[in-house]
Structure formats: C-alpha cells, structure tokens
Amino acid sequence: MSRSVLFDTETTGLDPLTGDRLIEVAALELFNDLPTGQSFHRLIDPCRDVPEGATRVHGMTASDLRGKPQFFEIVDDLLAFFGDDPLVAHNAPFDFGFLNAELARIQRPALRPDRMRDTLVLAKARFPGMPNSLDALCRRFAIDLSERTTHNALLDCRLLAEVYVELTGGRQRGLSLAAEAAERTVVSYQAAGSRAPRFIEPSEAEAAAHAAFIKRLAEPIWQKA
C-alpha cells in the first residue's frame, strides 16, 4: 500500500519572507489516497501579532495563541508524522513555503519539492477555467461545508481529503476494497457451516408484469446496443 500525508496550515499573513509565521498545522495520513483516521494537529505561538485581516480568515488572535508551543517545539513530531512520504496540499507551494521558512529559522533541512502533490493543480487540469478553491470544489462534489465558518487547518484537511478522493478516483478504489471485504465475509460465513445465501427469483407472473412495464418505457437505455 502507498502512504502519503495530506496537510494544511494557517498563518499570520501571506508571505513568510516579510515575517509572517505559522499559527496552525494539521495533517491526515492517507493509504492509497484514502484517509486512515490517523491525524496530527497543533496550534503554534507565532511570537508576533496576528493582523486583523488574518483573524477574519481563521478566527484566531495573538491572545488565543499565546502560551501555545513554538514551532521548534512541535517540529520533530510533525516531521515524524510526515515521514518520507509524498505531501498533499491545496495550493501546496504556499504551505511548503511557510513550513520551509520555519524550518530555515531553526536551521533544519527544507521539505524536498519532489514530495509535493498539489490538489489545486489536479483540480485545474480536471476543471479548466472554473473556480477551484477548496470551497468551490466542495460545492462541486456536494461535500458538506456547514461547519466551515472560518478557515481551520484540521477541518480543511478533512474537507480536502474528501475532495482528493473525488479528484483521484479514490472512492471507486474504496468501493472495490469494500466489495472484496464483503466477498471474503460470505466465504467465511459459508466455511463456518452456516446456510449459504438464497437468491430470490421472480415468478412467471412477476416476470411477465415486469416485461409489460418495460414495454411502456420509451427506449430504455439498457436495451440500446
């Protein structure tokens, strides 16, 4: 099985090169692009103010973060969760840029760019010329956005994981795995000596009634060549 990690960050602003800092990082473990339920989440004290504009986005102020661990205190746990696996994010260069700026401040190696998997690139390839923000993709795939009143790294990860499943066809792989598991359950059930499932066949009258109903349909698609 193939492991990857999907992650998201929240920050004090848009540019780490002008002093903006991380305030939150969250990550979900994926196997074959499907969430396993294992997650990582930390709030981080940026040791600076949080501008009002940033607070409007994610809802957090400097006082909310005061006393939380600093980045150097959580980095080992974060990198251990990341492992050496591919890293999935929406508009990944933004999140990589902030993480690498924080790593540089404490003289740690940067995340390699070849590990980057950008769901925004996947979305633009599939839906060229259309809005491809996380909110837009959730609406397109009928994913519930009711809890997303502000940006939150862990919630955004969970939403993005659902989007990523849709973008990569992971749901079909998941259904295939579920079908295989169900088949194994039936085999085990029979091997244990229990009665095998009984298949129900329609009577002649039921079959005739069904055929008469089908004749009333205008060109049913399943009868087309």
C-alpha positions in Angstrom: 0.0 0.0 0.0 1.1 3.6 -0.7 1.3 6.1 2.1 1.0 9.8 1.7 0.2 12.7 4.1 -2.4 15.5 3.4 -1.8 18.7 5.3 -2.9 22.3 5.7 -1.6 25.4 7.5 -2.9 28.7 8.9 -0.7 31.7 9.1 -0.5 35.3 10.2 -0.4 36.5 6.6 0.5 35.6 3.1 4.3 36.0 2.9 6.9 34.3 5.1 9.6 36.4 3.6 8.1 39.5 5.2 7.8 38.0 8.6 4.5 36.1 8.5 4.5 33.0 10.6 2.7 29.7 11.0 0.0 29.5 13.7 -1.5 26.1 13.0 -0.7 22.9 11.1 -2.8 19.8 10.6 -2.2 16.6 8.7 -4.1 13.4 7.8 -2.5 10.1 6.9 -3.6 8.5 3.6 -3.1 5.0 2.3 -3.8 4.6 -1.4 -5.2 8.2 -1.3 -7.9 7.2 1.4 -7.8 8.6 5.0 -6.8 6.1 7.6 -8.1 8.1 10.6 -4.6 9.0 11.9 -4.1 12.7 12.2 -1.7 15.4 13.5 -2.8 18.9 14.8 -1.0 21.7 16.6 -1.6 25.3 17.3 1.6 27.4 17.3 2.6 30.6 19.1 4.0 32.8 16.3 5.7 35.1 18.8 4.2 38.1 16.9 0.9 39.9 16.4 -1.9 38.4 14.3 -3.2 41.1 11.9 -7.0 41.7 11.9 -7.3 40.6 8.3 -5.8 37.2 9.1 -8.1 36.8 12.1 -11.1 37.4 9.9 -9.9 34.4 7.8 -9.2 31.8 10.6 -10.7 33.4 13.7 -7.6 33.3 15.8 -5.9 36.2 17.6 -2.5 36.5 19.2 -4.0 36.1 22.7 -5.6 32.8 21.5 -2.1 31.5 20.6 -0.1 33.0 23.5 1.4 30.1 25.5 1.0 27.5 22.8 4.2 25.7 21.8 6.5 27.4 19.3 7.4 25.7 16.0 10.7 24.4 17.2 8.8 22.5 20.0 6.5 20.7 17.6 8.7 20.2 14.6 10.1 16.7 15.5 6.5 15.3 16.0 5.4 17.0 12.7 8.3 15.6 10.7 7.9 12.1 12.2 4.2 12.2 11.1 5.2 13.3 7.6 7.9 10.6 7.3 9.5 10.4 3.9 6.1 10.2 2.1 4.5 12.4 -0.5 2.8 15.5 0.9 -0.6 16.6 -0.4 -1.9 20.2 0.0 -4.2 22.6 -1.8 -2.1 25.3 -3.4 0.9 23.4 -2.0 3.6 25.9 -2.8 2.0 28.3 -0.2 2.1 25.7 2.6 5.6 24.4 1.6 6.8 28.0 1.6 5.7 28.6 5.2 6.9 25.3 6.5 10.3 25.7 4.8 10.6 29.2 6.2 10.0 27.9 9.7 12.5 25.1 9.1 15.1 27.5 7.9 14.7 29.7 11.1 15.8 26.7 13.2 18.4 25.5 10.7 16.6 22.3 9.7 16.5 20.9 6.1 13.7 22.1 3.8 11.0 19.8 2.6 12.0 18.5 -0.9 9.9 19.9 -3.7 9.6 16.5 -5.3 7.4 15.4 -2.4 4.8 18.0 -3.3 1.4 16.9 -4.5 -0.8 19.9 -5.3 -4.6 19.3 -5.4 -5.1 22.8 -7.0 -3.0 21.6 -10.0 -5.2 18.4 -10.2 -8.4 20.5 -10.0 -7.3 22.9 -12.7 -6.4 20.0 -15.0 -9.9 18.5 -14.4 -11.9 21.7 -14.4 -10.0 24.2 -16.5 -11.3 27.8 -16.4 -13.6 27.1 -13.4 -13.2 28.2 -9.7 -11.1 25.6 -8.0 -10.8 26.9 -4.4 -11.5 24.4 -1.7 -15.0 25.8 -1.1 -15.8 25.7 -4.8 -14.6 22.1 -5.1 -16.6 21.0 -2.1 -19.7 22.6 -3.6 -19.0 20.9 -6.9 -18.6 17.5 -5.3 -21.6 18.0 -2.9 -19.4 17.9 0.2 -20.9 19.4 3.4 -19.5 22.9 4.1 -21.8 23.8 7.0 -19.0 23.6 9.7 -16.6 25.8 7.7 -17.5 29.2 9.1 -13.8 30.2 9.3 -10.6 28.5 8.0 -9.4 25.8 10.3 -6.4 23.6 9.3 -7.8 20.3 10.7 -11.3 20.8 9.2 -9.8 22.0 5.9 -7.7 18.8 5.9 -10.9 16.7 6.3 -12.7 18.5 3.6 -9.7 18.4 1.3 -9.4 14.6 1.9 -12.9 14.2 0.5 -12.1 16.4 -2.4 -8.8 14.4 -3.1 -10.8 11.2 -3.1 -13.0 12.6 -5.8 -10.1 14.0 -7.8 -8.1 10.8 -7.8 -10.9 8.2 -8.1 -10.2 7.0 -4.6 -13.8 6.5 -3.8 -14.1 3.8 -6.6 -11.0 2.1 -5.2 -12.6 2.2 -1.7 -15.8 0.7 -3.0 -13.8 -2.1 -4.7 -12.0 -2.8 -1.4 -15.3 -2.9 0.4 -16.7 -5.3 -2.2 -13.7 -7.6 -1.7 -14.1 -7.5 2.0 -17.8 -8.4 1.7 -16.9 -11.3 -0.6 -14.4 -12.6 2.0 -17.2 -12.3 4.6 -19.5 -14.5 2.6 -16.8 -17.1 2.1 -16.0 -17.1 5.8 -19.7 -17.4 6.6 -20.1 -20.4 4.4 -16.9 -22.0 5.6 -18.2 -21.8 9.2 -21.0 -24.1 8.2 -23.8 -21.6 8.1 -26.5 -21.7 5.5 -25.5 -20.1 2.2 -27.4 -17.0 1.0 -30.5 -17.9 -1.0 -31.1 -16.0 -4.2 -34.7 -14.9 -5.0 -36.0 -15.4 -8.5 -39.3 -13.8 -9.7 -42.3 -16.0 -10.5 -43.6 -16.2 -14.1 -46.3 -13.8 -13.2 -43.9 -11.3 -11.7 -41.5 -11.6 -14.7 -44.4 -11.0 -17.1 -45.6 -8.0 -15.2 -42.1 -6.5 -15.3 -41.8 -7.1 -19.0 -45.1 -5.4 -19.6 -43.9 -2.4 -17.6 -40.6 -2.2 -19.6 -42.6 -2.1 -22.9 -44.2 1.1 -21.7 -40.8 2.9 -21.3 -39.5 5.0 -24.2 -36.2 3.5 -25.4 -34.8 2.3 -22.1 -31.1 3.0 -22.1 -30.1 -0.6 -21.0 -31.7 -2.0 -24.1 -29.7 0.1 -26.5 -26.8 -1.6 -28.4 
